[in-house]
Amino acid sequence: MPTLLWFRRDLRLRDHPALNAAADDGEVLACFVLDPKLEASSGPRRLQFLGDSLRRLRADLEGRLLVTRGQPGKVIPRIAADIGASAVHISEDFAPFGRRRDERVRAALGPVPLVATGSPYLVSPGRVTKKDGSPYQVFTPFLRQWRESGWRAPAKSRAGSAGWLDPAQLRIEPAEIPDPGAALDLPAGEAAARKQWKSFVDNGLHRYDEERNRPDLHGTSRMSAHLKFGTIHPRTMVADLDLRHPGAQAFMRELAFRDFYADVLHHWPASAWRNWNRQFDGISTDTGAEAKRRFECWKAGETGYPMVDAGMRQLRETGFMHNRVRMIVASFLVKDLHLPWQWGAEWFLAQLVDGDMANNQHGWQWCAGCGTDAAPYFRVFNPTTQGEKFDPSGEYIRRWVPELRSVDDAHLRKGERPAGYPAPIVDHGAERAEALRRYQNI
């Protein structure tokens, strides 16, 4: 009997355990369901990356990928019934939205099993626990146990030997793959992911521990969007890491953080939008008309702080922001503007190509002080000194803030501002003191 392989965050053919499990059961129909809820919450660049990845996957399958639109709880059972599927195979999803969706699909499938094999992570959420079975709340002990848990080697590909069914023979209405026409600064798809990863391993990995915090340099892997959509599995990447070298060790630590935040969200699903540390529910934030005006300045990259503005304009123009700069702009929103971290997290999810619920929400809570392993509340990033340290020549600022391209000091330490560039919307020293006062009150 045929099986149904439902692609989600695993848009590749290699190192794909769920694909292999489906191929073991018989002929396979490959499908992807465009969920209107997810489409509505994705910005044009994330939809573009998704669409480009799907087009590449369909080409790799020689056209044998069914892309349709609708609520998965209705669409997947209909497709399974149409082909007489013996099972529906998936890579397991651990995010709150995905778990609820899969529960609805499982119930609607009735006697047809929804079989989960593998996940988007090196170590799936829930596997790394303390001796008493409780989840970790601090990263460092999680990291030690995570390493001991280990993971399998990359799975051998069965895509070439699988019997793929032609979706053209079905009665299911296909859907147009998203193509909003948004410009991307990196190509999508499995081949592009592997090419990007090889380039980083060959040219950047050995300097990663030294350069990953420098937005003015090409010091990061730019693999985050590929990991988000599963055009490559982290197992494939780890197989290329020589952990005797500091660069590989630093990169491995970042993959561990990715698994840690997924684990935290798995165990505390409410932390997607609420403070993980509920003591911070009492923090005073600004939400009135003036707060909203400042929020619009922050979104537009018009705060008068060059490093903040450079990051926000990079995000607006490309759908990406360097990780160090993400921390700087998040600290500024929460501790200089006193706005709710949820405002910034929502804007990031709307803009980022790599927008990932676990990473995004808990990265924001780290900056706000209300998450696991959070930065101490009294740690307030100074946007000017952060810029001086991590963009010493001002090259990053000049790239994204055209008004400052001709100035000698892109950090504006002497206060000389060119015409057309805004004055600071707040005084950092005064707002730092105000932030400390508010935090101390709780």
C-alpha positions in Angstrom: 0.0 0.0 0.0 1.3 3.5 -0.7 2.3 5.9 2.0 2.1 9.7 2.3 5.2 11.7 3.2 4.1 15.1 4.5 7.0 17.6 4.3 7.1 20.5 6.8 10.4 21.8 8.3 12.4 19.2 6.3 12.5 20.4 2.7 15.3 18.1 1.5 15.9 14.6 0.3 19.1 13.7 2.0 19.6 12.8 5.7 15.8 12.5 6.1 14.7 9.7 8.4 11.0 10.2 7.8 11.5 9.9 4.1 13.4 6.6 4.6 10.6 5.3 6.9 8.0 6.2 4.2 10.1 4.5 1.5 10.4 1.3 3.6 6.6 1.0 3.6 6.0 1.1 -0.1 5.3 3.7 -2.9 5.4 7.3 -1.6 3.4 10.4 -2.4 5.3 13.5 -1.3 3.2 16.5 -0.3 3.4 19.9 1.3 0.3 21.8 2.7 0.3 25.6 2.7 -1.4 26.4 5.9 -3.2 29.8 5.6 -2.4 30.5 9.3 1.3 30.2 8.7 1.2 32.1 5.4 -0.6 35.0 7.2 2.1 35.1 9.9 5.0 35.1 7.5 6.6 38.1 5.9 7.2 38.2 2.2 10.8 37.2 2.4 10.1 34.1 4.6 7.4 33.1 2.1 9.8 33.7 -0.7 12.4 31.4 0.9 9.7 28.8 1.5 8.5 29.0 -2.0 12.0 28.8 -3.5 12.8 25.8 -1.3 9.6 24.1 -2.4 10.3 24.7 -6.1 13.8 23.3 -5.6 12.4 20.3 -3.8 9.8 19.7 -6.5 12.5 19.9 -9.2 14.7 17.4 -7.2 11.7 15.1 -7.2 11.2 15.6 -10.9 7.9 17.2 -10.4 6.5 14.6 -8.1 5.6 16.9 -5.2 2.0 17.8 -4.4 1.7 21.3 -3.0 -1.8 22.1 -1.9 -3.4 24.7 0.4 -5.8 24.4 3.4 -6.1 23.3 7.0 -3.9 20.2 7.5 -6.5 18.6 9.7 -8.8 18.4 6.6 -6.3 18.2 3.7 -4.0 15.4 5.0 -6.8 12.9 5.7 -8.3 13.7 2.3 -5.1 13.0 0.5 -4.4 9.9 2.5 -7.9 8.6 1.7 -7.4 9.4 -2.0 -4.3 7.2 -2.3 -5.4 4.6 0.2 -2.4 5.4 2.4 -1.3 2.9 4.9 0.4 5.6 7.0 1.3 9.3 6.9 5.0 9.9 7.7 6.4 13.2 9.2 9.4 14.6 11.0 8.2 15.4 14.5 7.3 19.0 15.4 7.8 20.1 19.0 6.6 23.8 18.8 3.2 24.5 20.4 1.5 25.3 17.1 2.9 22.2 15.4 1.9 19.9 18.2 -1.7 21.1 18.2 -1.8 20.8 14.4 -0.5 17.3 14.5 -2.9 16.2 17.3 -5.8 17.4 15.1 -4.4 15.6 12.0 -3.8 12.4 14.0 -7.4 12.4 15.3 -8.8 13.1 11.8 -6.8 10.3 10.3 -8.6 7.7 12.4 -7.1 4.3 11.8 -4.3 5.6 9.5 -1.2 6.1 11.7 0.7 9.4 11.8 4.2 8.2 12.1 6.9 10.6 13.4 10.5 9.7 12.6 13.3 12.2 13.4 13.1 15.9 14.1 14.7 19.2 13.0 17.2 18.9 15.9 20.4 17.1 16.8 18.7 16.0 20.1 15.0 16.2 20.1 13.2 18.2 22.8 12.4 16.0 25.8 15.4 13.7 25.5 17.8 15.7 27.6 16.7 15.7 31.2 18.0 15.7 34.7 18.4 12.5 36.6 14.9 12.9 38.1 13.4 13.3 34.6 12.8 17.1 34.9 13.8 19.5 32.2 16.9 21.7 32.4 16.4 25.4 33.1 20.0 26.5 32.7 22.1 26.0 29.5 25.5 24.9 30.8 24.3 21.7 32.6 22.0 21.1 29.6 25.0 21.3 27.3 26.9 18.7 29.3 24.0 16.2 29.2 23.3 17.1 25.6 26.8 16.1 24.6 26.5 12.8 26.5 23.1 12.0 24.9 24.7 12.2 21.5 23.0 11.8 18.1 23.0 9.4 15.2 25.2 9.8 12.1 23.5 11.3 9.0 20.9 9.0 7.5 21.7 7.5 4.2 19.4 8.8 1.5 16.7 6.5 0.1 15.2 9.2 -2.2 16.8 7.7 -5.3 15.3 4.2 -4.7 11.9 5.3 -3.5 8.9 4.7 -5.7 7.5 8.2 -6.0 3.8 8.6 -7.0 2.8 11.2 -9.6 0.4 13.7 -7.9 -1.1 14.6 -11.3 -3.1 11.4 -11.1 -4.9 12.6 -7.9 -8.2 14.5 -7.5 -6.6 16.9 -5.0 -6.5 20.5 -6.3 -2.8 21.7 -6.4 -1.9 25.2 -5.2 0.5 27.7 -6.6 3.8 27.8 -4.7 4.3 31.2 -3.0 6.3 33.6 -5.0 5.8 37.1 -3.6 8.7 38.5 -5.6 10.8 39.4 -2.5 14.5 39.8 -3.0 16.6 37.3 -0.9 20.3 37.8 0.0 20.9 34.0 -0.1 19.5 31.3 -2.3 17.1 28.6 -0.9 16.9 24.9 -1.3 18.9 21.8 -0.4 21.7 22.3 -3.0 22.1 25.9 -1.9 22.2 24.9 1.8 25.0 22.3 1.2 26.9 24.8 -1.0 26.7 27.5 1.7 27.7 25.1 4.4 30.7 23.8 2.5 31.8 27.4 1.8 31.6 28.3 5.5 33.5 25.1 6.5 36.3 25.8 4.0 36.6 29.5 4.5 35.0 30.7 7.7 34.7 28.0 10.4 38.4 28.3 11.6 37.7 32.0 12.4 34.2 31.6 13.8 35.1 31.8 17.5 36.9 35.1 16.8 34.6 36.7 14.2 31.1 35.6 14.9 30.3 38.7 17.0 31.6 41.1 14.2 28.7 42.3 11.9 31.3 44.2 9.8 32.9 40.9 8.8 31.6 37.8 7.1 32.1 35.7 10.2 28.9 33.7 10.5 27.6 30.7 8.6 24.3 32.2 7.4 22.8 28.7 7.9 19.9 29.8 10.1 17.3 30.0 7.4 18.3 26.7 6.0 18.0 25.2 9.5 14.6 26.8 9.9 13.2 25.2 6.8 15.2 22.0 7.1 16.9 22.3 3.7 19.8 20.7 5.6 19.9 18.7 8.9 22.2 19.8 11.7 23.5 16.2 11.8 24.9 16.7 8.2 26.7 19.8 9.5 28.1 18.3 12.7 29.6 15.5 10.7 32.0 18.1 9.2 33.0 19.7 12.5 36.5 18.9 13.9 36.0 19.6 17.5 39.7 19.9 18.3 39.5 23.5 16.9 37.9 26.5 18.7 35.8 27.6 15.7 34.1 24.2 15.5 33.6 24.1 19.3 32.0 27.6 19.2 29.7 26.6 16.3 28.7 23.4 18.1 27.7 25.4 21.1 25.3 27.5 19.0 23.7 24.3 17.7 23.3 23.3 21.3 21.6 26.6 22.1 19.2 25.9 19.3 18.3 22.6 20.8 18.1 24.1 24.3 15.6 26.7 23.3 13.5 24.2 21.5 13.5 22.0 24.6 12.5 25.0 26.8 9.5 25.9 24.5 8.5 22.2 24.5 8.3 22.0 28.3 6.9 25.5 28.7 4.8 26.2 25.7 3.2 29.3 27.3 6.6 30.9 27.2 6.1 31.6 23.4 4.4 34.9 24.4 4.6 35.1 28.2 7.5 35.6 30.6 9.2 32.3 31.3 10.1 33.8 34.7 6.7 34.8 35.9 8.2 37.2 38.5 8.7 39.6 35.6 5.0 39.8 35.0 5.1 42.8 37.3 7.6 44.8 35.3 6.3 48.2 34.2 6.4 48.8 30.5 5.2 51.7 28.3 2.4 51.1 25.9 0.8 54.6 25.3 0.9 56.9 22.2 4.5 58.0 22.9 5.6 54.4 23.3 4.1 53.5 20.0 5.8 56.5 18.3 9.2 55.3 19.6 8.4 51.8 18.5 7.8 53.0 15.0 11.2 54.8 15.1 12.8 51.6 16.3 11.2 49.5 13.5 12.3 52.1 10.9 15.9 52.3 12.1 15.5 56.0 13.0 16.4 56.0 16.7 19.5 58.2 16.3 21.7 55.4 17.6 23.8 54.3 14.6 24.3 50.6 15.6 20.6 50.2 16.4 19.5 51.9 13.2 22.0 49.8 11.1 20.6 46.6 12.5 16.9 47.6 12.0 17.5 48.7 8.5 19.4 45.5 7.6 16.4 43.6 8.9 13.9 45.7 7.0 15.9 45.5 3.7 17.1 41.9 3.8 15.0 39.9 6.3 18.2 39.1 8.3 20.1 40.6 11.1 23.5 39.6 12.6 23.0 37.9 16.0 25.2 40.3 18.0 23.1 43.2 16.6 19.9 41.3 17.4 20.9 41.5 21.1 21.8 45.2 20.8 18.5 46.3 19.3 16.5 44.0 21.6 18.2 45.5 24.7 17.5 49.0 23.3 13.8 48.3 22.8 13.3 46.7 26.3 15.7 48.7 28.4 16.0 52.1 26.7 12.5 52.4 25.3 10.8 50.3 28.1 8.6 48.5 25.6 7.2 45.0 26.0 9.6 42.4 24.6 6.6 40.8 22.8 6.4 43.9 20.5 9.9 43.3 19.3 9.6 39.5 19.1 6.5 39.9 16.9 8.2 42.3 14.6 11.2 40.0 14.2 9.0 37.1 13.4 7.2 39.1 10.7 10.5 40.2 9.1 13.1 37.4 9.6 13.6 34.8 6.9 14.9 32.6 9.7 12.1 33.4 12.1 11.9 30.5 14.5 9.5 30.5 17.4 11.9 28.9 20.0 15.0 30.8 19.1 13.3 34.1 18.6 11.1 34.2 21.7 13.7 33.0 24.1 16.5 35.1 22.6 14.2 38.1 23.3 13.5 36.9 26.8 17.3 36.5 27.4 17.7 40.2 26.6 14.7 41.2 28.7 15.9 39.2 31.7 12.8 37.1 32.0 13.9 33.9 30.3 16.1 30.9 31.1 19.8 31.8 31.5 18.7 35.4 31.0 21.1 38.3 31.0 21.0 39.9 34.5 18.4 42.7 34.7 21.2 45.2 35.5 23.0 44.3 32.2 22.0 47.1 29.8 23.7 47.2 26.5 25.2 50.6 25.6 24.4 50.8 21.9 27.3 53.2 21.3 30.0 51.2 23.1 28.7 48.0 21.6 29.1 49.5 18.2 32.6 50.6 19.0 33.6 47.2 20.1 32.0 45.0 17.4 32.0 47.4 14.5 35.2 49.3 15.2 35.7 50.9 11.8 32.0 51.7 11.4 31.8 49.7 8.2 28.6 47.9 9.2 26.9 51.1 10.2 28.0 52.9 6.9 26.6 50.0 4.9 23.1 50.2 6.3 22.8 53.9 7.3 23.5 56.0 4.1 23.4 59.2 6.0 26.6 58.3 7.9 28.6 57.0 4.9 30.6 60.3 4.6 31.2 61.0 8.3 34.6 60.3 9.9 33.1 58.8 13.0 30.1 56.5 12.2 29.5 56.0 15.9 29.0 59.8 16.4 30.9 59.9 19.7 31.5 63.6 19.3 27.9 64.4 18.7 28.4 65.8 15.2 25.4 64.6 13.2 25.0 65.0 9.4 21.8 66.7 8.1 19.0 64.2 7.7 20.1 61.8 10.5 17.8 62.0 13.6 18.9 63.0 17.0 18.7 60.3 19.7 15.1 59.6 20.6 16.1 58.9 24.2 19.1 59.6 26.5 20.8 56.2 27.1 22.2 57.1 30.5 18.8 58.4 31.8 16.9 55.4 30.4 19.4 52.9 31.8 18.8 54.3 35.2 15.0 54.2 34.7 15.3 50.6 33.5 17.2 49.6 36.7 14.6 51.4 38.8 11.8 49.4 37.2 13.6 46.1 37.5 14.5 46.7 41.1 10.8 47.4 41.9 10.0 43.8 41.2 
